[in-house]
Amino acid sequence: MDHVDPDVLALIALGETDPTAQAHLAVCERCAEEVAELERAVRAGRAVGPDDVLVAPPARVWAAIESELGLSTAAPLPTPAAPAPAPAEDRPTAATVLPLRRRRTPAWIASAAAAGVVVGGLGGAWLANRDDAPAPAVVAQAQLEALPGWDAVGHAEVEEDADGRRVLVLTVDETGGAGDTDGLREVWLLKEDVSGLVSLGLLDGEEGRFLVPAGVDLTEYPVVDVSREPTDGNPAHSGDSIVRGLLGITVTPVSQA
């Protein structure tokens, strides 16, 4: 029996609907259990309030994350007394650049991140949203133009905070085009000659914020691309791009200063 793609299971746990996948869940105990586990993570994340404080998890939590991601060394854990984001060089990379392919982030981490869960060394993402944190600088931006067969426009800019974390802030106004009634929209960074690419995640709606992995050089991967992806479980780029644009560096990034 073919099982449902983990990313589709994560979307279902977050409240999305997929009739084909849900029909499969009704007869597949394995996939149904995965969704149930993801839903528990989502409920935990959505239960976090402004009065909650960051606490250090047991060492076994990071050990499990390290094992899942195949890391060789563990990042330092924050302590309850003085929580602080891990240095950029110690943070695990969220995606790996592969020629014309991508390596997906485990679905349970994707669901936790989307729901706002903070775990171990990833707590810096939550701390970066504190009211007293300095505003990030815009280090690059691009106008996104429609590819043939699409009627859409978009804008992208890269924000970088004082700790070197970069976030791609994306808006896409898509009014029509071939195949626009089905599938998912995925955000990519490409080389200018399209010889390599890295996936940043799925775009839900017209706006989204996507963490740029610390190991990705925007001068090497300066093209922002949004593609229409079928829900077929194939991790490769579909070749059906909706909008695309070249990032222009506006200031020297902290990570390259």
HULINPE-V60883 format. One record per residue. PHI is phi in degrees with one decimal (none if undefined). D_LAST is the distance of its C-alpha to the last C-alpha in Angstrom with 1 decimal. Layout:
phi = {PHI:PHI}
d_last = {D_LAST:D_LAST}
//
This chain:
phi = {none:-77.1:-98.1:-72.9:-55.4:-55.9:-65.9:-68.1:-60.9:-63.5:-64.7:-63.3:-62.0:-84.3:110.3:-73.2:-116.9:-148.3:-53.8:-64.8:-65.7:-68.6:-66.2:-65.2:-61.2:-68.1:-120.9:-114.7:-67.5:-62.5:-67.4:-62.9:-67.6:-61.8:-63.1:-61.3:-65.9:-65.1:-64.2:-64.2:-64.7:-63.5:-62.0:-64.3:-65.5:-73.3:-83.6:-69.0:-117.4:-64.6:-88.9:-73.1:-116.6:-78.3:-124.6:-77.2:-78.6:-61.4:-59.0:-66.9:-66.8:-65.6:-59.9:-68.5:-64.8:-59.9:-66.2:-63.8:-89.6:70.8:-82.2:-93.1:-134.5:-89.4:-76.5:-64.9:-87.2:-73.2:-106.8:-59.0:-72.7:-145.1:-64.4:-150.9:-66.7:-67.2:-57.8:-56.2:-72.0:-98.2:-78.2:-67.3:-71.8:-81.4:-154.6:-116.1:-78.0:-132.5:-61.2:58.1:-138.7:-140.5:-105.4:-77.1:-70.3:-49.4:-60.7:-68.2:-71.6:-61.2:-65.7:-63.2:-64.7:-65.3:-85.4:95.9:-73.0:-116.0:-129.3:46.5:-66.6:-84.3:-63.4:-58.7:-63.7:-73.3:-64.4:-68.1:-97.0:-64.8:-61.9:-91.5:-74.1:-64.8:-65.6:-70.4:-94.5:-84.2:-103.0:-162.4:-154.3:-153.7:-89.4:-103.5:-111.7:-69.2:-87.7:-52.5:94.5:-124.9:-118.5:-156.4:-138.6:-162.0:-144.3:-134.2:-143.9:-107.5:-98.9:-130.0:-92.7:-64.5:-92.4:87.7:-73.2:-114.8:-129.0:-86.6:-100.8:-127.1:-129.9:-136.2:-105.1:-107.7:-106.1:168.2:143.8:-62.9:73.1:-82.2:-98.4:-145.0:94.0:-112.7:-113.6:-117.8:-103.4:-131.5:-113.2:-120.3:-72.5:-62.1:-93.3:56.6:-89.4:-158.1:-157.1:-138.2:-86.8:-101.3:136.1:-97.6:-95.0:-111.7:91.0:-91.1:-131.4:-161.8:-125.2:-133.2:-68.5:-89.8:-55.6:-59.9:-84.9:-93.6:-88.9:-69.1:-77.5:-91.9:-123.9:-93.4:-98.6:-92.6:-134.8:-119.3:-116.7:-90.7:-117.8:-71.0:-87.2:-110.2:80.5:-84.9:-78.5:-76.9:-60.7:-71.4:85.8:-107.1:-85.1:-89.6:-136.3:-155.9:-159.5:-97.6:-68.9:-104.6:-72.9:-95.9:-142.2:-69.1:-60.0:-56.4:-68.2:-114.0:-70.5}
d_last = {51.4:48.0:45.8:43.6:39.9:37.9:35.7:38.9:40.2:37.1:37.6:41.3:40.4:38.3:41.4:41.1:44.4:45.1:48.9:48.8:46.5:48.6:51.8:50.4:49.5:53.2:54.3:51.4:51.2:48.1:46.0:47.7:46.6:43.0:43.0:44.7:42.0:39.3:41.3:41.4:37.6:37.5:40.1:38.3:35.0:36.8:38.7:35.6:36.0:34.1:36.0:35.1:32.9:30.6:32.4:31.6:33.5:35.6:34.0:35.9:33.9:30.6:32.8:34.2:30.7:29.6:32.8:32.5:29.0:29.8:27.1:27.6:26.1:26.2:23.4:24.3:26.5:26.2:29.1:31.3:31.0:27.2:25.7:21.9:19.7:18.8:15.3:13.4:14.4:18.0:18.6:21.0:20.0:22.1:22.9:23.1:22.7:26.1:27.7:29.7:30.1:28.3:28.7:29.7:28.6:31.8:33.8:34.4:30.6:30.3:33.3:32.1:28.7:30.5:33.0:30.4:31.2:28.9:29.4:28.1:24.4:23.9:24.8:21.2:21.8:24.8:23.2:20.5:23.4:24.9:26.0:24.1:20.7:18.4:18.2:15.4:13.5:14.6:11.7:14.4:18.2:21.3:25.0:27.0:30.3:33.3:34.3:38.0:40.4:38.3:38.4:35.1:32.0:28.7:25.3:22.0:18.8:15.8:15.1:12.2:13.1:11.8:12.2:10.1:13.5:13.9:17.4:19.0:21.6:24.5:27.8:30.5:33.9:36.1:39.7:41.2:41.2:42.6:42.7:41.2:43.8:42.8:39.8:36.3:33.2:30.1:26.4:24.5:21.4:22.7:21.8:23.0:26.0:26.7:26.8:24.8:24.1:23.1:25.1:23.6:27.1:30.1:30.3:33.1:34.3:32.5:29.2:26.9:23.6:22.1:19.5:17.0:17.1:14.0:14.8:15.0:12.7:13.5:13.5:16.2:17.9:17.7:21.3:22.5:26.2:28.8:31.9:35.4:36.1:39.7:40.4:41.6:39.4:37.7:33.9:33.3:32.3:35.6:34.9:35.8:32.8:33.4:30.4:27.3:24.5:21.4:18.1:16.7:13.0:13.3:9.9:6.3:6.2:5.1:5.8:3.8:0.0}
//
